[in-house]
Amino acid sequence: MSSTLLSFGHGYSARALSRRLLARNWRVIGTTRSDDKATEIAATGVEPLIWPGDDPGAVLAQADALLISAAPGPDGDPVLHAFRDEIAQHARRFSWVGYLSTTGVYGDHGGDWVDETTPLAPSTKRGMARMEAEAAWAAIPGLPLHIFRLAGIYGPGRGPFEKVRNATARRIIKPGQVFSRIHVEDIAQALEASLDRPNPGAVYNLCDDDPAPPQDVIAYAAELLGLPLPPAQDFESADMSPMARSFYAESKKVRNDRIKDELGVTLLYPDYRTGLQALLASEA
């Protein structure tokens, strides 16, 4: 008998996981907000559910596992806002619940290292909302919750090549700034490994082995493409949206030992160089 995953906010990372689970004869049901996205999801073999709209309540009663990718909104976590009672009712029946959070919950560490034991001190509204959502999910008694704190996500369709090609890429320079990142397929394999080895209450950082300044990634993408180095711009004077600028408010390197030691994960793309090389090769 196949297992069923209900995926709330079935987006980029969830789709990567679903490809692996469908190959293992899982049933995957994914929520989305639009008919167009529902058609796209159905084409991948996932059963779409329009939400808000359709009622996932009946599916909650059938699901063996939950994946929550939906971002917090004005009322906090949208899934809990709508279905907390139903989820609490079924809490002990689920074999696994995964919540996709962000390394932004750690806040700014001036380029120093953080791991899963680092106290949470978010400095942005996004990070604060994620910290509150983590706590709200963890407060449900008996829920086999696993929290995954994701670094910057890249992969097919989400890389620097398009901006480098159309000459809109910039190398924003902020001294000491460093980011961690993660290829979407490494997210998927870590989630799959956790599904196979549930450890309720566990928290995992999902990132690669090579935190790096963002300008280095852009420069390497240009090198791979054989195109001119994008212009360097000082962070303080660069024309950036408030959202883009907020990402530079925090600088830290994120450790990933736990996914290796506990889940047996061997990263497919342990640094941005191998990841970008693979992305470019897949376009050929």
Secondary structure, 3 states (H helix, E strand, C coil): CCCEEEEECCCHHHHHHHHHHHCCCCEEEEEECCHHHHHHHHHCCCEEEECCCCCCHHHHCCCCEEEECCCCECCECHHHHHHHHHHHHHHHHCCEEEEEEEHHHHCCCCCCEECCCCCCCCCCHHHHHHHHHHHHHHCCCCCCEEEEEECEEEECCECCHHHHHCCCCCEEECCCCCECEEEHHHHHHHHHHHHHCCCCCCEEEECCCCCECHHHHHHHHHHHHCCCCCCEEECCCCCCCHHHHHHCCCCCEECCHHHHHHHCCCCCCCCHHHHHHHHHHHHC
